[in-house]
Amino acid sequence: MLIELAIGDAYGAAFEYLDRKDVQPHNDLSYHQHPKHLGTKPGMYTDDTQMSLAIAELILEEQAWTPLNIANKFVEVFKRDPREGYADGFYHFLRKNTGGGEEFLEKINPTSDKSGAAMRAPVLGIFQNKYEVLEKVEIQACLTHNTKDGINAAKASALIPHFFLWEEGQKKDLAKYLKANVKGDWLSRWTGKVRSKGFMSVRAAITSIMESNKMSELLKLCISYTGDVDTVAAIALAGASVCKEIKQDLPYWLYGDLENGTYGRDYLESLDAQLQVRIKQARS
């Protein structure tokens, strides 16, 4: 799940908020360079993956699911591997942080309704109990996105993989399942540009999953909307990676050309393997 999320993020990063005319010719399942975000090289992931990695590590470390522990982990993963891709204000907020999670909680303005809480939520879908998923999602969302739309977008994002992993749901029923469990308009088919609001990225991801039969076509569809497409692709590919109806056919070079530094491809795959062990243990 994490590796597919990272591929969606890294692939989509090259197209974020570009004009449609600049997206269509290059949406070819190869990594590209964004013309403005020059610090994010082809194959590099951004904040979507780094914050998801933080959530995954906290799960695997089995620390108490408290705001302070979550905030400490967000600061830790950024400080050890500072990277661009965050919203400017949040990026500088993290860079200036010298007091860890306590300073994070003291100084953060948690009133955003954008996509940050949703983009890092899919990994929480690994928990078998739906109500545990929703509770954990809300706690992490409230740190930065303590708004109705911010929290609900995060809950829907996490329930996408949960639906496929634990409910054994069919993708044609995905939107109805989300509608039954999270407030929001999850039934409407998404069309057009995806702007910064969290519910927009999640709705586009839902539509993409329901309309795709292969990961390769899913990824291209996510990018075709234009706008905040790295987040759409990260959420959609994370969910679709555990959907039995979607063929796992991403080209091998999207895996091979994904960054592989200290916290790159090999590290993400190791976390995925540990998460899979937890899922198997829960099933037994």
C-alpha positions in Angstrom: 0.0 0.0 0.0 2.7 2.5 1.0 4.8 1.8 -2.1 1.8 2.4 -4.4 0.9 5.5 -2.5 4.4 6.8 -3.0 4.3 6.0 -6.7 1.1 7.9 -7.1 2.5 10.8 -5.2 5.9 10.9 -7.0 4.2 10.5 -10.4 1.6 13.1 -9.7 4.1 15.6 -8.3 5.3 16.4 -11.8 1.8 17.5 -12.8 0.5 19.3 -9.8 -1.6 22.4 -10.8 -0.3 22.5 -14.4 -2.5 23.5 -17.2 -4.3 20.6 -19.0 -2.3 21.3 -22.2 0.9 20.7 -20.3 -0.4 17.5 -18.6 -1.9 15.5 -21.4 1.2 15.0 -23.6 3.3 13.7 -20.6 0.8 11.6 -18.8 2.6 8.5 -20.1 3.4 6.5 -16.9 7.0 7.8 -16.7 8.3 10.2 -14.0 8.8 13.8 -15.2 10.2 17.0 -13.8 7.7 19.7 -12.6 8.6 22.9 -14.4 8.4 25.0 -11.2 9.1 22.6 -8.3 12.7 21.9 -9.3 13.7 20.6 -5.9 11.4 17.6 -6.4 13.3 15.5 -9.0 11.5 12.8 -11.1 10.7 9.9 -8.9 10.9 11.8 -5.6 7.9 11.6 -3.3 6.5 14.6 -1.4 4.6 15.3 1.8 1.8 12.9 1.0 4.2 10.0 1.4 6.3 11.4 4.1 3.3 12.0 6.4 1.9 8.6 5.5 5.2 7.1 6.4 4.9 8.8 9.8 1.5 7.3 10.4 2.8 3.8 9.4 5.8 4.0 11.7 3.6 5.0 14.6 1.3 2.1 14.0 4.2 -0.4 13.8 5.9 1.0 16.9 2.6 0.5 18.8 2.8 3.7 20.6 -0.3 5.2 22.3 -2.4 6.9 19.6 -2.2 10.4 21.2 -2.0 13.8 19.7 1.5 14.3 21.2 2.9 11.0 19.9 1.5 11.8 16.4 2.9 15.3 16.5 6.3 14.0 17.6 6.3 11.6 14.7 5.4 14.3 12.2 8.2 16.5 13.3 10.7 13.5 13.5 10.1 12.3 9.9 10.4 15.8 8.5 13.5 16.7 10.5 15.4 13.6 9.5 14.6 14.0 5.9 13.5 17.7 5.1 11.9 17.9 1.7 9.8 20.2 -0.4 6.2 19.4 -1.4 4.5 20.7 1.8 2.3 23.7 1.7 4.6 26.7 2.2 3.3 27.7 5.6 3.4 24.2 7.0 6.9 23.6 5.5 8.3 26.7 7.3 6.3 25.7 10.4 8.1 22.4 10.5 11.5 23.9 9.6 11.3 26.3 12.5 10.2 23.7 15.0 12.8 23.0 17.7 10.5 21.7 20.4 9.1 18.6 18.8 5.5 17.5 19.3 4.8 19.9 22.2 5.8 22.9 20.1 3.8 21.5 17.2 0.6 21.3 19.2 1.2 24.6 20.9 1.7 26.6 17.7 -0.2 24.9 15.0 -3.4 26.5 13.6 -5.5 23.4 13.1 -8.3 24.9 11.0 -7.5 23.7 7.5 -10.1 21.9 5.4 -7.6 21.0 2.7 -6.2 17.6 1.9 -3.4 17.1 4.4 -5.2 14.9 6.8 -6.8 12.8 4.0 -3.6 12.2 2.1 -1.9 10.5 5.1 -5.0 8.6 6.2 -5.1 5.5 3.9 -2.7 3.4 5.9 -5.1 3.6 8.9 -7.4 1.4 6.8 -5.4 -1.6 7.8 -7.2 -1.9 11.1 -10.0 -4.5 11.1 -12.4 -2.6 13.3 -14.1 0.2 11.3 -14.7 2.2 14.4 -11.1 2.0 15.4 -10.2 3.3 12.0 -12.6 6.2 12.3 -11.4 7.1 15.8 -7.7 7.0 14.9 -8.3 9.0 11.8 -10.1 11.7 13.7 -7.4 12.0 16.3 -4.7 12.5 13.7 -6.8 14.8 11.5 -7.6 17.1 14.4 -4.0 18.0 14.8 -4.0 20.0 11.6 -7.5 19.8 10.0 -9.9 20.1 12.9 -12.8 21.1 10.6 -15.8 19.1 9.6 -14.7 18.8 6.0 -11.1 18.1 6.9 -12.0 15.3 9.3 -14.6 13.7 7.0 -12.3 13.7 4.0 -9.7 11.9 6.1 -12.2 9.3 7.3 -13.4 8.6 3.8 -9.8 8.3 2.6 -9.0 5.6 5.2 -12.2 3.7 4.7 -11.4 3.1 1.0 -8.7 0.5 1.7 -10.6 -0.7 4.7 -13.6 -1.5 2.5 -11.5 -3.6 0.2 -9.4 -5.3 3.0 -12.0 -6.1 5.5 -15.5 -5.7 4.0 -14.4 -7.6 0.9 -16.4 -4.9 -1.0 -16.8 -4.5 -4.7 -15.6 -1.2 -6.2 -19.1 -0.5 -7.6 -20.3 -0.3 -4.0 -17.5 1.9 -2.7 -19.2 5.3 -2.9 -22.4 3.9 -1.2 -20.3 2.4 1.6 -18.6 5.7 2.2 -21.9 7.5 2.2 -23.2 5.2 4.8 -20.3 5.7 7.1 -19.0 9.3 6.6 -21.0 12.5 6.2 -20.4 14.1 2.8 -21.3 13.9 -0.9 -19.3 10.7 -1.9 -21.9 9.5 -4.4 -21.4 12.2 -7.1 -19.0 11.4 -9.9 -16.1 13.7 -9.9 -15.3 15.7 -13.1 -13.0 18.6 -13.7 -10.0 20.2 -11.9 -9.3 19.1 -8.3 -8.6 22.1 -6.1 -7.1 22.1 -2.6 -10.1 21.0 -0.5 -9.7 17.6 1.0 -13.1 16.3 -0.1 -12.2 17.1 -3.7 -9.2 14.8 -3.8 -11.1 12.0 -2.1 -14.1 12.3 -4.4 -11.8 12.2 -7.4 -10.0 9.2 -6.0 -13.3 7.4 -5.4 -14.4 8.1 -9.0 -11.1 6.9 -10.4 -11.2 3.6 -8.5 -14.8 2.9 -9.5 -14.1 3.6 -13.2 -10.8 1.7 -13.5 -9.9 -1.9 -13.9 -6.1 -1.6 -14.0 -3.7 0.4 -11.9 -2.1 1.8 -15.0 -5.3 3.3 -16.2 -6.2 4.4 -12.7 -3.0 6.4 -12.4 -3.5 8.2 -15.7 -7.1 9.0 -14.9 -6.1 10.6 -11.6 -3.7 12.8 -13.3 -6.1 13.7 -16.1 -8.3 15.7 -13.7 -5.5 18.3 -13.3 -5.0 20.3 -10.1 -3.9 18.6 -6.8 -3.4 15.3 -8.7 -0.5 13.9 -6.6 -2.9 13.7 -3.6 -5.6 12.2 -5.8 -3.2 9.5 -7.1 -1.7 8.8 -3.7 -5.1 8.2 -2.1 -6.5 6.2 -5.1 -3.4 4.0 -5.6 -3.2 3.2 -1.9 -6.8 2.0 -1.9 -6.7 0.2 -5.2 -3.5 -1.7 -4.2 -5.7 -3.9 -2.0 -8.7 -4.1 -4.4 -9.0 -7.6 -5.9 -10.9 -6.2 -8.9 -8.1 -3.9 -10.1 -5.2 -5.5 -12.0 -1.9 -4.6 -10.4 -0.1 -3.7 -13.6 1.9 -0.6 -12.8 5.1 -0.6 -15.0 8.2 -2.0 -13.3 10.1 1.3 -14.0 7.7 3.2 -11.7 8.9 1.0 -8.9 12.5 0.9 -10.1 12.8 4.7 -10.7 11.2 5.6 -7.4 13.7 7.3 -5.1 15.6 4.9 -3.0 17.6 6.8 -0.4 17.4 6.1 3.3 13.6 6.4 3.4 12.9 5.5 -0.2 11.7 2.5 -2.0 13.4 -0.3 0.0 12.3 1.4 3.3 8.7 1.8 2.1 8.6 -1.8 1.0 9.9 -3.0 4.4 7.1 -1.0 6.1 4.6 -2.5 3.7 5.8 -6.0 4.6 5.4 -5.3 8.3 1.9 -3.9 7.8 1.0 -7.1 5.8 2.1 -9.2 8.8 -0.2 -7.3 11.0 -3.1 -7.8 8.6 -2.4 -11.6 8.4 -2.2 -11.8 12.2 -5.6 -10.0 12.5 -7.1 -12.5 10.0 -5.9 -15.6 11.8 
